[in-house]
Amino acid sequence: MEIYDVAIVGGGVIGTALFYLLSNYTNIKSEILIEKNSDFGMVNTHEWNNAQTLHFGDIETNYTVEKAKETKVSSEMLEGFLLNTKGLSRDIFKRCNKMVLAVGDSEVEALREKYELLKPVFSYIRYTDNRDIIKRFEPYVVKGRDRSESIAIIQSDNGYMVNFRLLSKDFIRLSRKDKNKKVLLNTKVKDIRYYDGLYRIYTDKAVYSAKIAVLSAGSYSFYFAKRLGYADNLIILPVGGNFYRTTKRFTNGKIYRVERTGIPFAAVHADPEIDMPNTTRFGPTATFSPVLEVRYIRSFLDYLMTLDFNLDTIKSIINILRDKDIIEKLSSSMSYNMPIIGKKAFVDNEARKIIPSLRYDEIYLAKGVGGIRPQIVDEKEHKIKLGTGKIVGEQIIFNITPSPGASACLKIGLSDAYYISKALDLNIELEKLFKDLGKESIMKDILDRISKESFYNNFM
Ligand SMILES: Cc1cc2nc3c(=O)[nH]c(=O)nc-3n(C[C@H](O)[C@H](O)[C@H](O)COP(=O)(O)OP(=O)(O)OC[C@H]3O[C@@H](n4cnc5c(N)ncnc54)[C@H](O)[C@@H]3O)c2cc1C
């Protein structure tokens, strides 16, 4: 049987980022990455399944200021990679203007307050309620809008659209490989067991052993965590996100809507697609979708297996249902997927708030598009956790990655690599990494954050 230092399950942007970091910045002797699909980044990392945004926290009004700070440094690592790495795929990213749009007096007031909180963190952001200025950035936001409706924006030039699928392919392509550093496609992990100090990874082709296992398998990381006896106090709320697409381009960059602080999923936004620049995409919606993987019906049963119903589960559900903003979002989103009335409801309630002149015949529900955000619910706190989660057990890590997971892929990968290098007594070239990224200034902040993550505990 082949024994590896590390086995990574999942070839999305999170698993491939770790493979890249271990291969290029540590002296690891052997590693294996196992992916069930025929290529990398085909599930949530695929450009059609996520919103393609490099989230910095500057226009995401649902983040707390602390969450915005953490998102900023995590995304700066990826920004550095995109700007300073030679030989990346063409069209892997594009720079763009971005903004968050408030519509109506109460949103305008909330946005103004948010701006005051965010300005010290993001010196470059601008606030304005002047329609002529807004028009200069995004003419269609103003065109056809009732003059009595107040609007305001926080605007930034620091926007990026990223094709995270191409990024995951590039991570593998740019990794140093040898016969002990393997990548397997078309190989599905069926079971994982731990004995004699090693993980046995049972796939549909062969069994592999590893000293450390890292599950970066999207919602399936959580499924395996439960099977191995972790995550007692956690369940997942899978939130599906669909998109509407238009037949022409309405925006220059990304236009997000204001969202209340603490809501776990981003507001509906409009932007041009990175690979279809002459269209505009509106979304994602947020619907409860009881599956672990989008368009994979069998994963409904696997989702049920992750639910161990108890009193705390019920209390958590009741507590979540008490939040009227979350309920309103989930229930209105459900109607957006319905035939005929869904499109009208979406255009009236969401799309025209951004582009008032949009006509019904210019927009359609995009088929086969959109992914699943595995939102983590803490059954002790009876709350949905904001952002990504990591469960660290005995020589095993499980990454669960709702948004802004893809933006934070290098930070999440570094956190895993840091743990692995300690456990296996490896050298990790941190200075070289941050120098290559052109981000020496954030190294200390990132390492401080990583060192405070509660390894060996459940949730971070
Ligand atoms: C609607 C939506 C919008 C989003 N927008 C953004 C955004 O704008 N910006 C952002 O940063 N993030 C966004 N996200 C989140 C982002 O898409 C994810 O954080 C990211 O793609 C997660 O990457 P991953 O590698 O963990 O998961 P995935 O890309 O899903 O990869 C997991 C991999 O594991 C493989 N796998 C699973 N089970 C097995 C098995 N048994 N054996 C072998 N392989 C297996 C799968 O095939 C898959 O390739 C969004 C998500 C959604 C759903």
The ligand as a MOL file (V3000), in Angstrom:
LIG
                    3D

  0  0  0     0  0            999 V3000
M  V30 BEGIN CTAB
M  V30 COUNTS 53 58 0 0 0
M  V30 BEGIN ATOM
M  V30 1 C -23.7370 30.8170 -5.1740 0
M  V30 2 C -22.3380 30.9380 -4.6370 0
M  V30 3 C -21.6320 32.1290 -4.7840 0
M  V30 4 C -20.3390 32.2370 -4.2850 0
M  V30 5 N -19.6330 33.3750 -4.5350 0
M  V30 6 C -18.3580 33.4770 -4.1170 0
M  V30 7 C -17.5780 34.6090 -4.4500 0
M  V30 8 O -18.0170 35.4860 -5.1770 0
M  V30 9 N -16.3310 34.6860 -3.9570 0
M  V30 10 C -15.7920 33.7170 -3.1440 0
M  V30 11 O -14.6580 33.8630 -2.7060 0
M  V30 12 N -16.5010 32.6090 -2.8480 0
M  V30 13 C -17.7490 32.4630 -3.3270 0
M  V30 14 N -18.4640 31.3260 -3.0690 0
M  V30 15 C -17.8310 30.2620 -2.2970 0
M  V30 16 C -16.8210 29.4870 -3.1490 0
M  V30 17 O -17.4360 29.0330 -4.3240 0
M  V30 18 C -16.2780 28.3440 -2.3320 0
M  V30 19 O -15.7680 28.8280 -1.1040 0
M  V30 20 C -15.1480 27.5850 -3.0100 0
M  V30 21 O -15.4110 27.2940 -4.3480 0
M  V30 22 C -14.9120 26.3250 -2.2200 0
M  V30 23 O -13.9060 25.5800 -2.8050 0
M  V30 24 P -13.6870 24.0870 -2.3340 0
M  V30 25 O -12.4570 23.6320 -3.0060 0
M  V30 26 O -13.7640 24.0090 -0.8590 0
M  V30 27 O -15.0030 23.3420 -2.8280 0
M  V30 28 P -15.3660 22.7540 -4.2570 0
M  V30 29 O -14.9690 23.6580 -5.3440 0
M  V30 30 O -16.7800 22.3470 -4.2050 0
M  V30 31 O -14.4090 21.5090 -4.3550 0
M  V30 32 C -14.6000 20.3350 -3.6080 0
M  V30 33 C -14.0710 19.2100 -4.4500 0
M  V30 34 O -14.1280 18.0050 -3.7050 0
M  V30 35 C -14.4570 16.9690 -4.5990 0
M  V30 36 N -15.0050 15.8620 -3.8420 0
M  V30 37 C -16.1150 15.8510 -3.0470 0
M  V30 38 N -16.3100 14.6320 -2.5470 0
M  V30 39 C -15.2940 13.8430 -3.0050 0
M  V30 40 C -14.9630 12.4660 -2.8490 0
M  V30 41 N -15.7200 11.6540 -2.1110 0
M  V30 42 N -13.8620 11.9910 -3.4720 0
M  V30 43 C -13.0840 12.7970 -4.2380 0
M  V30 44 N -13.3740 14.1120 -4.4520 0
M  V30 45 C -14.4640 14.6280 -3.8320 0
M  V30 46 C -15.4910 17.6100 -5.5240 0
M  V30 47 O -15.6110 16.9160 -6.7290 0
M  V30 48 C -14.9050 19.0000 -5.6990 0
M  V30 49 O -14.0860 19.1150 -6.8310 0
M  V30 50 C -19.7450 31.1610 -3.5800 0
M  V30 51 C -20.4470 29.9580 -3.4490 0
M  V30 52 C -21.7140 29.8380 -3.9900 0
M  V30 53 C -22.4210 28.5230 -3.9100 0
M  V30 END ATOM
M  V30 BEGIN BOND
M  V30 1 1 1 2
M  V30 2 1 2 3
M  V30 3 2 2 52
M  V30 4 2 3 4
M  V30 5 1 4 5
M  V30 6 1 4 50
M  V30 7 2 5 6
M  V30 8 1 6 7
M  V30 9 1 6 13
M  V30 10 2 7 8
M  V30 11 1 7 9
M  V30 12 1 9 10
M  V30 13 2 10 11
M  V30 14 1 10 12
M  V30 15 2 12 13
M  V30 16 1 13 14
M  V30 17 1 14 15
M  V30 18 1 14 50
M  V30 19 1 15 16
M  V30 20 1 16 17
M  V30 21 1 16 18
M  V30 22 1 18 19
M  V30 23 1 18 20
M  V30 24 1 20 21
M  V30 25 1 20 22
M  V30 26 1 22 23
M  V30 27 1 23 24
M  V30 28 2 24 25
M  V30 29 1 24 26
M  V30 30 1 24 27
M  V30 31 1 27 28
M  V30 32 2 28 29
M  V30 33 1 28 30
M  V30 34 1 28 31
M  V30 35 1 31 32
M  V30 36 1 32 33
M  V30 37 1 33 34
M  V30 38 1 33 48
M  V30 39 1 34 35
M  V30 40 1 35 36
M  V30 41 1 35 46
M  V30 42 1 36 37
M  V30 43 1 36 45
M  V30 44 2 37 38
M  V30 45 1 38 39
M  V30 46 1 39 40
M  V30 47 2 39 45
M  V30 48 1 40 41
M  V30 49 2 40 42
M  V30 50 1 42 43
M  V30 51 2 43 44
M  V30 52 1 44 45
M  V30 53 1 46 47
M  V30 54 1 46 48
M  V30 55 1 48 49
M  V30 56 2 50 51
M  V30 57 1 51 52
M  V30 58 1 52 53
M  V30 END BOND
M  V30 END CTAB
M  END
